[in-house]
Amino acid sequence: LKQHCHVRVIDLTSFHFAMGKLPKLAAAKSKNEDSAGEGQIVSITSPKNARRTSQESEVGRTVKAMLKRGGSMQSLLSLGSRKSNRSGSSGGFAGARLPSTAQTIAGAAACILVTWIGSVSVLLMMVALRYNGPVVDLARERYVLAAAERVGSEAVQVLGAADVARQVVDYAVQRQLYFEPQDYDGVRLALEPVFAARKPLRAVDMTFDTRNVSITLRRVVGAGIDRLLVQSDSEDCFEKLGRFGCLDGAPFREMSWFQIGLKLPGGQEADNSTGPPMSFQWNEGPGFVPHVEGALVQSARAVAWSPAHSLIFRSVFPGSRGNLSVIARAVVEVTEVASEDRLDDKETLGDLGAIYVCDASGTLISTLMPGQKALIESPTGVAHFRSMWELSGWAAEVGKQYFEEARQSGTSSFQAGTVHVAIRAVRGNHHFFVVAASQRNAFADPSMELICSAAQGIVVSPYPAVAIVLVLCFILIQINARRKKRRVQPEERLAQAEKSLAMLRSRTVKSERSLSLR
């Protein structure tokens, strides 16, 4: 019998608890407390029911431990009934407990606090991004446009001298104050006040479409010298103008500007009723004139040249039926645009910022540093004016399309790396443009930038902290899970050992049976 069956002593309490008869057992336990062996019986189980018996014994041990903690069976039953009542009441909305007033107030306060913190965080981030982005850029763009407008107004005053000379010549011709081409006194009386009032005006060169006569009025420059010189290449130049009155060199009719002026409309007198009575056009590119501080009249060694631009115009003599018209050009020196440090604004524009004055073709005619205007070719040594895009840095990104856009709309701007570039046409004259560029450092307040950076740091700092806490929690959970696995593994090994031992016992029993039968 011992070889084929397992003898187990189980607790009657655990057996009845497993079978659902715990209330009856509690009533019987109070009557039979004095009987010692009444709570235990001997049960004989087969190997098939051994596992069930072991589970029942574990249940019995659990019940005993609960009785030791609870004190009596009645307290255990009452605890079970309270738990069942709680679980039953939580099954529906009717039995759910409502939160107290304090809990409601705390929840509302928490919601308000979270909302306030989120709103403040969003506002701080938006203010910081708004200031560091559009606000500073808008202030810089406005200042650059204002600087270009300021320089443009100065350029109008300088370049306007040529237009004043044109208007004076045309007025003298139309009012017949100057009606004879070789009337030198009439030309001098008309233009001398303009030369006295407009210092940038350097010369007025005149010729005629049907007469091969050239007349020029030039400002004689030098230290302490400022007078007007009238010259001509006619035969009577020495008699009427003196020893300095004869003009030497190629006649004006052979120059390129004469061909441009010849194509200009002459108005009604020239059978051109659709066009204006007078027209003008700026020359294609700038030229050079002697500078005041290094003129040839003082020393042959000191020759300084300044950039100049010329305005070409045409005016028809009244009563000539368009057969006689004066074609002239007014030459104006543009160095005056950069005088008195008008182009020097490094403090606001930054080290990379600058202001330039260009013509419609992008040729530099006025810069802060005179050496930037000229480019000397190698190995010929020929000097010519530099274009805007031939400079280094952000200026290399300036193209002709931006000048064309500024000609049509008046202003063109773009971003060249960290530099904002604005091109603005000179007011009343779309042949000249002011190019201004600036960095953004001078337009950002350091204290405001510090405040914005601190606000962004305060808003962003909780998120890395929360991420670190979550990572630490995940690591702790993984560590605890591994520890639990380590605790469970020995029990599993013991269970496997018990199974192998049971199998060994069964084999031993079978072998003993076979030996006994033999």
C-alpha angles and dihedrals in degrees: 000000000000090000095054102034140045117231113216131180108208132183115254090214093058091046094053091042089055092048094049097253099116097123093055091046090054090055093047093046093064092055098045102041092118096053108090103194098035095090094058134060134179114245126190113210132183122234089260092061095042094097092051091049091052090052091051091050090053089052089051093053090050092052092050091052091050091049090052091052097040097043100225143017092253092059090049091051092047090050090051091049092051091051091048090050091051092048091047093049092049092055094085142024092251094068097038117122114241118227117257125249092258091052091049092050091046092050092049091048090050091051092049091048093049091048092049093048091049093047093048091048092051093046093048092050092047093048092049093048092044094052096043091047126030098009096057093038092050092050090049093048092050093049093048091051090047091050091050090049091049093051090043091056089053090048090053090057091051099041091041090074089075092051091049090053090050092051092048093051092046092048092049091050096046093045090047092240084128111031103140116069093219095046095122095172092053092052092046094049090050099047104031094082090051092053090049094050099039113053096183091061105100106170147353114209118193136185136157134242096228102028127064096223127122124199127181135183112200135181111236106219133195143108105317092350123111116149139133121252122198117200136174139179095219123117094254095052095109094046097048103028104031131231094319093045099084116095117219125199139048115338117254092243089071094055125097095240091061090060089052092050092046090061093053115105115259100205128232094333089062094047092259104124094159095059128067119276088246132023137182140186135192117242119260095249143002127268140195132266128180114271121238096237096053108031125158091239090071105038134353090216096056107066115157122177128205129197117255138178129209134216115213118206142163132214126183120221110241116248094023093100089231094302095112126042136154117239112195144159129213113214116207127184112230097197088097089071091069096041123115089026093285091152095045110099103133093136092066104023094048132230093298094044124097144158123231135177116218138172126236093278092054095254115150112240101162130029137156091244111048092209091067093066098061129059119195115209119224132256095003095055092219112153123215136164117279122236121231095249091051089074121092128250122020092350090072089069093058109105137183091256090069091054090049090051090049090049091056101038101022095239137052127180137174141164119256104187107295092344124090112214124198126185117197128182117234109257112261092004120072093182093080129053137190117221115200126178131182143177121231099234096088093052097054117085108228094215091049091048090051091051092049092048091050091049092051090048092051092049095046100038098079092059097063089044091053090047091052091049091050091049091050091049090050091050092049091049090051091049092051091047091053091049091052090050090052090052094048096047096069091052090051090049090051090050090051090048091051091051092050090047091050090050090049091051092050090051090049091051091049091049091049090050091051091049092048092051090052 
